[in-house]
Amino acid sequence: MCEAITEDGIENQPVKLAKTVRETGQKCVKCDNPGILITRIDDSFCKDCFQIYVIHKFRAAIGKTKLIRCGEQVIVAFSGGANSAALLHLIEHGKSERAHRKLRFVPTLIHVDECGILDITPDERKANRCQVIDLMKASGFPAYLTCLEQVLVMGGDETSSSVKHQPTDHPLARDVTEPQVWMVKPDSDGTDMPLPSTSQTERLKTLVNKIASLTGAQDLVRQLRNQLLVATARNLCITKVLTAESSTRMAVEILADVAQGRGSQVSLNTGFSDTRNGDVMIIRPVRDLNSKDLAMFNKLFNVKSVFIPTKASKTSLSSTIEKLTETFVMGLQADFPSTVSNIKRTSEKLGLANTETCPKCCLCMSPLDTRTGPSSALKAIEFSQKMSRSHPTEKKPTGGGDNCCRDKGDNSFQNNLMDCLCYGCRLSLHNYGDDLRRLPTFVRQRAVHMTQLDDIKQHISDFLLDEDNR
């Protein structure tokens, strides 16, 4: 039995593998040798042809788009799980001497240590880190390590330059630092790399645990990790980040995103390339391979991986929307083998009209889908929530001040920040209330910058001609 571990650390449904490779009773569809495994529906492969099949899928995905130039440096996000271990092995094979045509890009590995959100001891955290570092060193590629705690003090991107150049006494300017990364040395076992301070770890735990639902907490961690990877790529002057989501992972995320209010972001979250971050592009080169293909590949070629638990590792199948969706999709896939491919192909037909000029969410950097007309469904939901939280029987102050003594600064900041979030991020953070100031610095920076732009546009709107009058 072998479990396919996703990039989020969530276990997929177990993929049954034989302890010893045995013949399937069918001949390989590519040659006349006996087949040892079956992929898709009835396609039987021998070991050599299966390796060629997986490598072809991987190289074809990279080659047909021509997004990665010859000699370009790329970051490979390495979590240590089965998917990222398979991706690393495919890159190693493509860079080796035995490859028919070598891969021309230059890979650099990055591991984001997310154990700060778990209730584990520092020794256990170091042990997990050492296992991942051993796998990265074995590849021979340059490798770096960073911690999720770094996202708390990370400054905004280039769109927040107006806030970065504030005087040093400005509260946001004082919080701005660059995310720290540690280079993995060939003779290092990981124990010489310092752990984040206790205060940073506790702040991260508070940030995640403040969200009541486990679904929202997982979504927040995913967005923070993606933004940390993008910021690290900018610091290393690299514009491409490779991640290892399989087609099974994509199918689950498509349905889960729709259920979590991120339906407008499906094309960005599951496409081959994600350009929402501007100068840094996220690429998914193994999205044409399913979790079974990658698990069988790791089994046949002894690809080592590391299991690192997450907050949802020991919870029930119905604890989060993502795990519930995963159970549903894998159940359908067992009876109808084309389920995953059909879901993925459907998502490929979706797209966004314009992602360059429209405002973006200050947390996930997706196009802002909350600035709609007064007759939209979103406005109706907001009105219903406002009415349900109002207290019409509440007595006004006897002095006639009508809340004149109440501090409205926090409410103004909260409203401005919520206006700068997409609908999916609003759902994840709706339990925060007045604690929105605990959010990472880069989120507050982007919100301030977006609010300033809106104010400027409002002031000059009377001097601009409408498009119809030009």
One Martini backbone bead per residue (centre of mass of N, CA, C, O) as a GRO file, in nm:
protein
  470
    1MET     BB    1   0.095   0.037   0.024
    2CYS     BB    2   0.042   0.365  -0.121
    3GLU     BB    3   0.070   0.707  -0.058
    4ALA     BB    4  -0.048   1.004  -0.195
    5ILE     BB    5   0.120   1.303  -0.167
    6THR     BB    6   0.063   1.615  -0.150
    7GLU     BB    7   0.161   1.951  -0.146
    8ASP     BB    8  -0.029   1.983   0.129
    9GLY     BB    9  -0.014   1.691   0.286
   10ILE     BB   10  -0.249   1.528   0.167
   11GLU     BB   11  -0.412   1.238   0.159
   12ASN     BB   12  -0.482   1.024  -0.056
   13GLN     BB   13  -0.608   0.775  -0.181
   14PRO     BB   14  -0.518   0.471  -0.183
   15VAL     BB   15  -0.265   0.306  -0.373
   16LYS     BB   16  -0.250   0.004  -0.516
   17LEU     BB   17   0.040  -0.202  -0.459
   18ALA     BB   18   0.256  -0.425  -0.533
   19LYS     BB   19   0.519  -0.572  -0.378
   20THR     BB   20   0.547  -0.716  -0.655
   21VAL     BB   21   0.628  -0.743  -0.971
   22ARG     BB   22   0.378  -0.832  -1.215
   23GLU     BB   23   0.201  -0.977  -1.442
   24THR     BB   24  -0.106  -0.891  -1.627
   25GLY     BB   25  -0.157  -1.074  -1.905
   26GLN     BB   26  -0.044  -0.844  -2.081
   27LYS     BB   27   0.065  -0.659  -2.330
   28CYS     BB   28   0.238  -0.418  -2.434
   29VAL     BB   29   0.140  -0.135  -2.622
   30LYS     BB   30   0.452  -0.085  -2.738
   31CYS     BB   31   0.521  -0.388  -2.693
   32ASP     BB   32   0.585  -0.751  -2.643
   33ASN     BB   33   0.601  -0.727  -2.358
   34PRO     BB   34   0.521  -0.776  -2.053
   35GLY     BB   35   0.301  -0.649  -1.839
   36ILE     BB   36   0.303  -0.468  -1.501
   37LEU     BB   37   0.090  -0.237  -1.577
   38ILE     BB   38  -0.204  -0.017  -1.536
   39THR     BB   39  -0.334   0.245  -1.718
   40ARG     BB   40  -0.608   0.390  -1.698
   41ILE     BB   41  -0.780   0.138  -1.834
   42ASP     BB   42  -0.611  -0.091  -2.060
   43ASP     BB   43  -0.309   0.004  -2.028
   44SER     BB   44  -0.023  -0.173  -2.087
   45PHE     BB   45   0.301  -0.183  -1.916
   46CYS     BB   46   0.618  -0.167  -1.909
   47LYS     BB   47   0.879  -0.030  -1.756
   48ASP     BB   48   1.013   0.124  -1.994
   49CYS     BB   49   0.750   0.244  -2.122
   50PHE     BB   50   0.656   0.394  -1.871
   51GLN     BB   51   0.893   0.587  -1.856
   52ILE     BB   52   0.848   0.713  -2.134
   53TYR     BB   53   0.561   0.816  -2.078
   54VAL     BB   54   0.625   1.009  -1.842
   55ILE     BB   55   0.848   1.177  -1.976
   56HIS     BB   56   0.677   1.276  -2.213
   57LYS     BB   57   0.465   1.430  -2.051
   58PHE     BB   58   0.664   1.626  -1.920
   59ARG     BB   59   0.813   1.740  -2.177
   60ALA     BB   60   0.560   1.830  -2.336
   61ALA     BB   61   0.459   2.045  -2.136
   62ILE     BB   62   0.717   2.224  -2.170
   63GLY     BB   63   0.758   2.240  -2.488
   64LYS     BB   64   0.475   2.352  -2.602
   65THR     BB   65   0.498   2.644  -2.454
   66LYS     BB   66   0.782   2.796  -2.427
   67LEU     BB   67   0.845   2.940  -2.132
   68ILE     BB   68   1.129   2.806  -2.117
   69ARG     BB   69   1.442   2.893  -2.147
   70CYS     BB   70   1.753   2.872  -2.237
   71GLY     BB   71   1.928   2.886  -1.928
   72GLU     BB   72   1.709   2.915  -1.726
   73GLN     BB   73   1.606   2.994  -1.415
   74VAL     BB   74   1.456   2.774  -1.167
   75ILE     BB   75   1.205   2.690  -0.939
   76VAL     BB   76   1.169   2.413  -0.707
   77ALA     BB   77   0.907   2.300  -0.533
   78PHE     BB   78   0.996   2.126  -0.225
   79SER     BB   79   0.823   1.909   0.007
   80GLY     BB   80   0.883   1.570  -0.011
   81GLY     BB   81   0.676   1.446  -0.161
   82ALA     BB   82   0.572   1.248  -0.416
   83ASN     BB   83   0.540   1.461  -0.637
   84SER     BB   84   0.811   1.622  -0.598
   85ALA     BB   85   0.993   1.372  -0.625
   86ALA     BB   86   0.914   1.307  -0.917
   87LEU     BB   87   0.996   1.577  -1.040
   88LEU     BB   88   1.295   1.562  -0.959
   89HIS     BB   89   1.358   1.300  -1.114
   90LEU     BB   90   1.288   1.410  -1.397
   91ILE     BB   91   1.503   1.631  -1.393
   92GLU     BB   92   1.747   1.450  -1.351
   93HIS     BB   93   1.709   1.290  -1.611
   94GLY     BB   94   1.714   1.547  -1.806
   95LYS     BB   95   2.028   1.617  -1.696
   96SER     BB   96   2.149   1.371  -1.789
   97GLU     BB   97   2.347   1.176  -2.001
   98ARG     BB   98   2.103   0.967  -2.091
   99ALA     BB   99   1.963   1.180  -2.228
  100HIS     BB  100   1.857   1.263  -2.533
  101ARG     BB  101   1.740   1.549  -2.423
  102LYS     BB  102   1.827   1.809  -2.258
  103LEU     BB  103   1.766   2.013  -2.014
  104ARG     BB  104   1.810   2.381  -2.019
  105PHE     BB  105   1.751   2.434  -1.740
  106VAL     BB  106   1.805   2.582  -1.405
  107PRO     BB  107   1.783   2.436  -1.102
  108THR     BB  108   1.613   2.535  -0.786
  109LEU     BB  109   1.568   2.457  -0.459
  110ILE     BB  110   1.261   2.476  -0.249
  111HIS     BB  111   1.186   2.484   0.105
  112VAL     BB  112   0.889   2.494   0.303
  113ASP     BB  113   0.852   2.535   0.640
  114GLU     BB  114   0.530   2.426   0.805
  115CYS     BB  115   0.566   2.330   1.120
  116GLY     BB  116   0.464   2.587   1.285
  117ILE     BB  117   0.144   2.486   1.287
  118LEU     BB  118   0.238   2.263   1.469
  119ASP     BB  119   0.233   2.027   1.752
  120ILE     BB  120   0.566   2.035   1.783
  121THR     BB  121   0.880   1.982   1.834
  122PRO     BB  122   1.190   2.094   1.755
  123ASP     BB  123   1.307   1.810   1.700
  124GLU     BB  124   1.090   1.721   1.495
  125ARG     BB  125   1.140   1.950   1.298
  126LYS     BB  126   1.437   1.881   1.237
  127ALA     BB  127   1.386   1.596   1.130
  128ASN     BB  128   1.215   1.678   0.887
  129ARG     BB  129   1.425   1.864   0.761
  130CYS     BB  130   1.654   1.653   0.718
  131GLN     BB  131   1.505   1.473   0.515
  132VAL     BB  132   1.474   1.687   0.294
  133ILE     BB  133   1.774   1.766   0.265
  134ASP     BB  134   1.876   1.490   0.169
  135LEU     BB  135   1.719   1.494  -0.100
  136MET     BB  136   1.840   1.757  -0.214
  137LYS     BB  137   2.143   1.673  -0.207
  138ALA     BB  138   2.116   1.419  -0.397
  139SER     BB  139   2.068   1.591  -0.664
  140GLY     BB  140   2.291   1.850  -0.686
  141PHE     BB  141   2.129   2.096  -0.641
  142PRO     BB  142   2.047   2.388  -0.561
  143ALA     BB  143   1.957   2.481  -0.214
  144TYR     BB  144   1.672   2.590  -0.017
  145LEU     BB  145   1.554   2.742   0.296
  146THR     BB  146   1.233   2.805   0.450
  147CYS     BB  147   0.984   2.978   0.642
  148LEU     BB  148   0.658   3.061   0.712
  149GLU     BB  149   0.727   3.297   0.912
  150GLN     BB  150   0.836   3.503   0.691
  151VAL     BB  151   0.548   3.614   0.600
  152LEU     BB  152   0.494   3.819   0.838
  153VAL     BB  153   0.754   4.029   0.741
  154MET     BB  154   0.683   4.058   0.458
  155GLY     BB  155   0.691   4.243   0.197
  156GLY     BB  156   0.581   4.382  -0.058
  157ASP     BB  157   0.571   4.440  -0.366
  158GLU     BB  158   0.615   4.660  -0.625
  159THR     BB  159   0.319   4.787  -0.567
  160SER     BB  160   0.438   4.894  -0.262
  161SER     BB  161   0.638   5.144  -0.283
  162SER     BB  162   0.485   5.369  -0.129
  163VAL     BB  163   0.525   5.221   0.148
  164LYS     BB  164   0.835   5.172   0.155
  165HIS     BB  165   0.883   5.508   0.137
  166GLN     BB  166   0.827   5.554   0.407
  167PRO     BB  167   0.881   5.651   0.691
  168THR     BB  168   1.023   5.492   0.966
  169ASP     BB  169   0.761   5.570   1.154
  170HIS     BB  170   0.604   5.383   0.997
  171PRO     BB  171   0.447   5.090   1.072
  172LEU     BB  172   0.501   4.940   0.797
  173ALA     BB  173   0.804   5.012   0.756
  174ARG     BB  174   0.910   4.859   1.015
  175ASP     BB  175   0.806   4.558   0.908
  176VAL     BB  176   1.003   4.551   0.673
  177THR     BB  177   1.124   4.250   0.516
  178GLU     BB  178   1.314   3.999   0.405
  179PRO     BB  179   1.313   3.685   0.325
  180GLN     BB  180   1.459   3.415   0.461
  181VAL     BB  181   1.740   3.220   0.341
  182TRP     BB  182   1.892   2.890   0.325
  183MET     BB  183   2.168   2.735   0.232
  184VAL     BB  184   2.249   2.419   0.116
  185LYS     BB  185   2.504   2.239   0.213
  186PRO     BB  186   2.682   1.957   0.142
  187ASP     BB  187   2.776   1.930   0.471
  188SER     BB  188   2.478   1.950   0.555
  189ASP     BB  189   2.201   1.842   0.794
  190GLY     BB  190   2.028   2.110   0.921
  191THR     BB  191   2.120   2.184   1.224
  192ASP     BB  192   2.251   2.480   1.147
  193MET     BB  193   1.964   2.576   1.112
  194PRO     BB  194   1.759   2.799   1.223
  195LEU     BB  195   1.497   2.858   1.410
  196PRO     BB  196   1.243   3.016   1.477
  197SER     BB  197   1.108   3.206   1.681
  198THR     BB  198   0.872   3.179   1.921
  199SER     BB  199   0.708   3.432   1.845
  200GLN     BB  200   0.665   3.362   1.545
  201THR     BB  201   0.526   3.089   1.584
  202GLU     BB  202   0.290   3.194   1.759
  203ARG     BB  203   0.183   3.392   1.548
  204LEU     BB  204   0.118   3.179   1.334
  205LYS     BB  205  -0.078   3.010   1.501
  206THR     BB  206  -0.278   3.239   1.556
  207LEU     BB  207  -0.346   3.301   1.263
  208VAL     BB  208  -0.463   3.011   1.200
  209ASN     BB  209  -0.646   2.947   1.464
  210LYS     BB  210  -0.853   3.183   1.425
  211ILE     BB  211  -0.973   2.994   1.233
  212ALA     BB  212  -1.240   2.790   1.262
  213SER     BB  213  -1.191   2.653   0.998
  214LEU     BB  214  -1.001   2.418   0.832
  215THR     BB  215  -1.042   2.520   0.547
  216GLY     BB  216  -0.945   2.815   0.592
  217ALA     BB  217  -0.663   2.743   0.702
  218GLN     BB  218  -0.559   2.597   0.449
  219ASP     BB  219  -0.599   2.832   0.254
  220LEU     BB  220  -0.408   3.030   0.393
  221VAL     BB  221  -0.149   2.860   0.376
  222ARG     BB  222  -0.142   2.846   0.067
  223GLN     BB  223  -0.119   3.151   0.014
  224LEU     BB  224   0.137   3.203   0.181
  225ARG     BB  225   0.323   3.008   0.032
  226ASN     BB  226   0.302   3.133  -0.249
  227GLN     BB  227   0.408   3.419  -0.166
  228LEU     BB  228   0.683   3.318  -0.063
  229LEU     BB  229   0.784   3.199  -0.329
  230VAL     BB  230   0.771   3.461  -0.490
  231ALA     BB  231   0.959   3.631  -0.308
  232THR     BB  232   1.205   3.442  -0.335
  233ALA     BB  233   1.234   3.466  -0.640
  234ARG     BB  234   1.292   3.769  -0.643
  235ASN     BB  235   1.552   3.759  -0.466
  236LEU     BB  236   1.685   3.548  -0.693
  237CYS     BB  237   1.605   3.635  -0.985
  238ILE     BB  238   1.336   3.459  -1.046
  239THR     BB  239   1.050   3.376  -1.284
  240LYS     BB  240   1.027   3.060  -1.207
  241VAL     BB  241   0.781   2.814  -1.080
  242LEU     BB  242   0.782   2.477  -0.981
  243THR     BB  243   0.515   2.248  -0.955
  244ALA     BB  244   0.342   1.917  -0.833
  245GLU     BB  245   0.065   1.898  -0.971
  246SER     BB  246  -0.176   1.687  -1.040
  247SER     BB  247  -0.465   1.591  -1.192
  248THR     BB  248  -0.600   1.506  -0.930
  249ARG     BB  249  -0.549   1.771  -0.781
  250MET     BB  250  -0.697   1.949  -0.984
  251ALA     BB  251  -0.981   1.824  -0.962
  252VAL     BB  252  -1.016   1.889  -0.663
  253GLU     BB  253  -0.967   2.201  -0.679
  254ILE     BB  254  -1.195   2.279  -0.863
  255LEU     BB  255  -1.432   2.196  -0.673
  256ALA     BB  256  -1.328   2.338  -0.414
  257ASP     BB  257  -1.321   2.629  -0.524
  258VAL     BB  258  -1.621   2.655  -0.580
  259ALA     BB  259  -1.706   2.598  -0.276
  260GLN     BB  260  -1.499   2.855  -0.176
  261GLY     BB  261  -1.534   3.107  -0.388
  262ARG     BB  262  -1.312   3.030  -0.654
  263GLY     BB  263  -1.429   3.014  -0.952
  264SER     BB  264  -1.271   3.261  -1.093
  265GLN     BB  265  -0.973   3.092  -1.033
  266VAL     BB  266  -0.942   2.820  -1.186
  267SER     BB  267  -0.745   2.891  -1.424
  268LEU     BB  268  -0.508   2.968  -1.224
  269ASN     BB  269  -0.501   2.711  -1.021
  270THR     BB  270  -0.498   2.481  -1.292
  271GLY     BB  271  -0.304   2.572  -1.482
  272PHE     BB  272   0.000   2.563  -1.627
  273SER     BB  273  -0.014   2.879  -1.587
  274ASP     BB  274   0.066   3.153  -1.350
  275THR     BB  275   0.018   3.527  -1.384
  276ARG     BB  276  -0.073   3.701  -1.124
  277ASN     BB  277   0.238   3.802  -1.025
  278GLY     BB  278   0.370   3.883  -1.302
  279ASP     BB  279   0.709   3.831  -1.284
  280VAL     BB  280   0.593   3.555  -1.159
  281MET     BB  281   0.577   3.215  -1.259
  282ILE     BB  282   0.357   2.940  -1.243
  283ILE     BB  283   0.441   2.592  -1.294
  284ARG     BB  284   0.277   2.270  -1.418
  285PRO     BB  285   0.438   1.985  -1.547
  286VAL     BB  286   0.240   1.730  -1.401
  287ARG     BB  287  -0.077   1.770  -1.483
  288ASP     BB  288  -0.091   1.503  -1.691
  289LEU     BB  289  -0.054   1.345  -1.424
  290ASN     BB  290  -0.146   1.118  -1.205
  291SER     BB  291  -0.122   0.975  -0.896
  292LYS     BB  292  -0.074   0.689  -1.003
  293ASP     BB  293   0.165   0.742  -1.187
  294LEU     BB  294   0.355   0.858  -0.965
  295ALA     BB  295   0.343   0.617  -0.770
  296MET     BB  296   0.451   0.403  -0.971
  297PHE     BB  297   0.713   0.547  -1.037
  298ASN     BB  298   0.830   0.544  -0.748
  299LYS     BB  299   0.822   0.235  -0.714
  300LEU     BB  300   0.994   0.138  -0.966
  301PHE     BB  301   1.242   0.379  -0.903
  302ASN     BB  302   1.299   0.448  -0.602
  303VAL     BB  303   1.149   0.704  -0.495
  304LYS     BB  304   1.200   0.929  -0.253
  305SER     BB  305   1.008   1.025   0.040
  306VAL     BB  306   0.823   1.257   0.256
  307PHE     BB  307   0.635   1.267   0.553
  308ILE     BB  308   0.437   1.558   0.631
  309PRO     BB  309   0.236   1.685   0.838
  310THR     BB  310  -0.085   1.821   0.897
  311LYS     BB  311  -0.377   1.949   1.021
  312ALA     BB  312  -0.538   1.710   0.832
  313SER     BB  313  -0.415   1.418   0.874
  314LYS     BB  314  -0.610   1.318   1.147
  315THR     BB  315  -0.872   1.355   1.002
  316SER     BB  316  -1.155   1.344   0.864
  317LEU     BB  317  -1.312   1.334   0.552
  318SER     BB  318  -1.518   1.585   0.667
  319SER     BB  319  -1.333   1.833   0.773
  320THR     BB  320  -1.306   1.918   0.467
  321ILE     BB  321  -1.365   2.013   0.151
  322GLU     BB  322  -1.117   1.878   0.022
  323LYS     BB  323  -1.153   1.587   0.138
  324LEU     BB  324  -1.442   1.546   0.039
  325THR     BB  325  -1.377   1.586  -0.262
  326GLU     BB  326  -1.166   1.363  -0.281
  327THR     BB  327  -1.357   1.128  -0.217
  328PHE     BB  328  -1.549   1.177  -0.453
  329VAL     BB  329  -1.347   1.159  -0.691
  330MET     BB  330  -1.219   0.878  -0.624
  331GLY     BB  331  -1.486   0.722  -0.642
  332LEU     BB  332  -1.539   0.786  -0.942
  333GLN     BB  333  -1.264   0.687  -1.057
  334ALA     BB  334  -1.305   0.383  -0.992
  335ASP     BB  335  -1.564   0.363  -1.198
  336PHE     BB  336  -1.459   0.633  -1.369
  337PRO     BB  337  -1.157   0.689  -1.530
  338SER     BB  338  -1.250   0.989  -1.667
  339THR     BB  339  -1.298   1.203  -1.447
  340VAL     BB  340  -1.037   1.372  -1.419
  341SER     BB  341  -1.001   1.450  -1.720
  342ASN     BB  342  -1.277   1.595  -1.751
  343ILE     BB  343  -1.236   1.814  -1.539
  344LYS     BB  344  -0.976   1.933  -1.660
  345ARG     BB  345  -1.087   2.001  -1.946
  346THR     BB  346  -1.305   2.196  -1.848
  347SER     BB  347  -1.111   2.408  -1.717
  348GLU     BB  348  -0.957   2.484  -1.989
  349LYS     BB  349  -1.217   2.658  -2.096
  350LEU     BB  350  -1.140   2.856  -1.892
  351GLY     BB  351  -1.139   3.222  -1.833
  352LEU     BB  352  -0.998   3.545  -1.849
  353ALA     BB  353  -1.030   3.851  -1.978
  354ASN     BB  354  -0.858   4.039  -1.750
  355THR     BB  355  -0.535   4.059  -1.554
  356GLU     BB  356  -0.377   4.342  -1.576
  357THR     BB  357  -0.588   4.595  -1.497
  358CYS     BB  358  -0.712   4.467  -1.271
  359PRO     BB  359  -0.774   4.429  -0.963
  360LYS     BB  360  -0.622   4.282  -0.666
  361CYS     BB  361  -0.572   4.073  -0.432
  362CYS     BB  362  -0.389   4.117  -0.124
  363LEU     BB  363  -0.330   3.796  -0.095
  364CYS     BB  364  -0.360   3.614  -0.386
  365MET     BB  365  -0.366   3.796  -0.663
  366SER     BB  366  -0.640   3.796  -0.767
  367PRO     BB  367  -0.893   3.891  -0.926
  368LEU     BB  368  -1.130   4.112  -0.842
  369ASP     BB  369  -1.479   3.991  -0.755
  370THR     BB  370  -1.623   4.238  -0.559
  371ARG     BB  371  -1.668   4.458  -0.797
  372THR     BB  372  -1.993   4.514  -0.818
  373GLY     BB  373  -2.303   4.558  -0.863
  374PRO     BB  374  -2.603   4.629  -0.693
  375SER     BB  375  -2.746   4.349  -0.836
  376SER     BB  376  -2.582   4.144  -0.710
  377ALA     BB  377  -2.526   3.866  -0.519
  378LEU     BB  378  -2.314   3.989  -0.329
  379LYS     BB  379  -2.483   4.230  -0.227
  380ALA     BB  380  -2.705   4.053  -0.103
  381ILE     BB  381  -2.524   3.913   0.104
  382GLU     BB  382  -2.419   4.167   0.249
  383PHE     BB  383  -2.698   4.269   0.336
  384SER     BB  384  -2.779   4.022   0.505
  385GLN     BB  385  -2.540   4.036   0.704
  386LYS     BB  386  -2.595   4.322   0.809
  387MET     BB  387  -2.885   4.267   0.919
  388SER     BB  388  -2.807   4.022   1.111
  389ARG     BB  389  -2.596   4.220   1.287
  390SER     BB  390  -2.801   4.403   1.370
  391HIS     BB  391  -2.938   4.643   1.639
  392PRO     BB  392  -3.237   4.804   1.669
  393THR     BB  393  -3.268   4.800   2.005
  394GLU     BB  394  -3.042   4.981   2.048
  395LYS     BB  395  -2.934   5.222   2.250
  396LYS     BB  396  -2.870   5.539   2.267
  397PRO     BB  397  -2.708   5.786   2.375
  398THR     BB  398  -2.806   6.035   2.598
  399GLY     BB  399  -2.621   6.270   2.460
  400GLY     BB  400  -2.660   6.236   2.132
  401GLY     BB  401  -2.394   6.118   1.978
  402ASP     BB  402  -2.401   5.853   1.826
  403ASN     BB  403  -2.110   5.713   1.871
  404CYS     BB  404  -1.885   5.943   1.926
  405CYS     BB  405  -1.688   5.760   2.126
  406ARG     BB  406  -1.623   5.575   1.903
  407ASP     BB  407  -1.384   5.391   1.749
  408LYS     BB  408  -1.335   5.406   1.381
  409GLY     BB  409  -1.057   5.306   1.283
  410ASP     BB  410  -1.088   4.994   1.278
  411ASN     BB  411  -1.337   4.984   1.094
  412SER     BB  412  -1.204   5.122   0.852
  413PHE     BB  413  -0.976   4.917   0.812
  414GLN     BB  414  -1.153   4.667   0.778
  415ASN     BB  415  -1.316   4.764   0.532
  416ASN     BB  416  -1.076   4.820   0.342
  417LEU     BB  417  -0.961   4.531   0.349
  418MET     BB  418  -1.214   4.375   0.252
  419ASP     BB  419  -1.226   4.530  -0.028
  420CYS     BB  420  -0.926   4.384  -0.104
  421LEU     BB  421  -1.086   4.114  -0.126
  422CYS     BB  422  -1.179   3.831  -0.218
  423TYR     BB  423  -1.422   3.604  -0.171
  424GLY     BB  424  -1.246   3.369  -0.067
  425CYS     BB  425  -1.087   3.537   0.151
  426ARG     BB  426  -1.333   3.629   0.308
  427LEU     BB  427  -1.421   3.347   0.402
  428SER     BB  428  -1.154   3.279   0.556
  429LEU     BB  429  -1.168   3.583   0.731
  430HIS     BB  430  -1.457   3.624   0.878
  431ASN     BB  431  -1.349   3.560   1.192
  432TYR     BB  432  -1.156   3.803   1.269
  433GLY     BB  433  -1.241   4.094   1.256
  434ASP     BB  434  -1.039   4.304   1.453
  435ASP     BB  435  -0.775   4.103   1.369
  436LEU     BB  436  -0.655   4.212   1.088
  437ARG     BB  437  -0.378   4.328   1.204
  438ARG     BB  438  -0.243   4.028   1.208
  439LEU     BB  439  -0.170   4.037   0.942
  440PRO     BB  440   0.042   4.051   0.719
  441THR     BB  441   0.220   4.307   0.588
  442PHE     BB  442   0.163   4.268   0.279
  443VAL     BB  443  -0.144   4.296   0.302
  444ARG     BB  444  -0.153   4.586   0.419
  445GLN     BB  445   0.006   4.723   0.197
  446ARG     BB  446  -0.184   4.660  -0.040
  447ALA     BB  447  -0.432   4.797   0.083
  448VAL     BB  448  -0.314   5.081   0.098
  449HIS     BB  449  -0.245   5.110  -0.201
  450MET     BB  450  -0.535   5.063  -0.312
  451THR     BB  451  -0.670   5.296  -0.157
  452GLN     BB  452  -0.501   5.522  -0.282
  453LEU     BB  453  -0.588   5.473  -0.576
  454ASP     BB  454  -0.891   5.516  -0.531
  455ASP     BB  455  -0.868   5.810  -0.434
  456ILE     BB  456  -0.739   5.924  -0.688
  457LYS     BB  457  -0.962   5.840  -0.886
  458GLN     BB  458  -1.185   6.002  -0.742
  459HIS     BB  459  -1.053   6.291  -0.774
  460ILE     BB  460  -1.017   6.257  -1.112
  461SER     BB  461  -1.296   6.175  -1.241
  462ASP     BB  462  -1.399   6.468  -1.338
  463PHE     BB  463  -1.140   6.486  -1.560
  464LEU     BB  464  -1.254   6.242  -1.711
  465LEU     BB  465  -1.324   6.064  -1.990
  466ASP     BB  466  -1.531   5.883  -2.139
  467GLU     BB  467  -1.528   5.636  -2.373
  468ASP     BB  468  -1.778   5.756  -2.535
  469ASN     BB  469  -1.631   6.065  -2.557
  470ARG     BB  470  -1.354   6.009  -2.730
   0.00000   0.00000   0.00000
